[in-house]
Amino acid sequence: MDLDLRKLRYFVAVADQLHFGRAADELHIAQPVLSRQIRALEQDLGASLFTRDRHGVELTDAGRQLLVDAGPLLASTHAVRRRVSAAAGGKRRLMVGFRAGVAVTPAARAFEDRHPDVIVDVQRIEGDDQAAMLLDGRIDVGYVRLPIDEAGLRVTPLYIEPRVAVLPAGHRLAGKEEVTEADLAGELLVWHGDPSTQPTKRPLPNAGYPVRGVDETLEHVAAGRGISFLARSASVFYSHPDVVYVPIPDLAPDQVCLAVAASHASPVVADFVTAARSTAEITSECGNYEMWQLGGDAVTRHA
């Protein structure tokens, strides 16, 4: 049984809205048509996806699982369309995403030596959209920082680098040459993600400010709302007059990887991955970081 992508898009709309009427309006179709398509999808899958009663619409366990799987699948189809359109237009362009502080130039130069006809474009990405941009084709390959949702991706470790504590300029520890996790016990942490992603042995209490990207983090820290952590290379990339960076050697290191959508089977992308791996030592030397190797070779993990 082939999964009908149109029905899958309809399902996602209903799952997002938990309301058939609003989903139908969003999709610009009649509600009875949408209801029939969802029932047909349930028959195709042999599972009920929603519970419907006078209290409203809710996802079943099967529906929740399908919603998890639907995102990467639909994003992959969008990426295929982007790549086919680009190829039909005769464009030879590779879009490389990178997190702040990561040097793309060494790999780009090595790649362009082999592919002088391909233009390498670069785009800075944030942690909360690095996987999405790979899956939907906005970038072809990305220098990412862990953690990342690896579903639908091939992730190749490149190197690790130390982190620094990000402190307000007037903080009691701002003048230290280095600090420890114990020094920061009880501090509020301005953090962008789930507490389990903190690089600490014992997570710090969250300051409660939702942030997206380094710029917002620095503004909250500068205002004295908490502290944070950054990869050392990112701290070189960003400066702020009211923030100081202090080394914290006992913190878990930041992990830089290269990621590609698993569906992106392009020889050009494969050649860039090879170039990135061959120049990872040069890239890591920019910050005196360590190559992440086992048995002398970088290890590729597949989701």
Summary of the structure (lengths in Angstrom):
residues: 303
radius of gyration: 22.7
end to end distance: 24.1
largest distance: 66.9
contacts: 929
relative contact order: 0.15
helix: 39%
strand: 22%
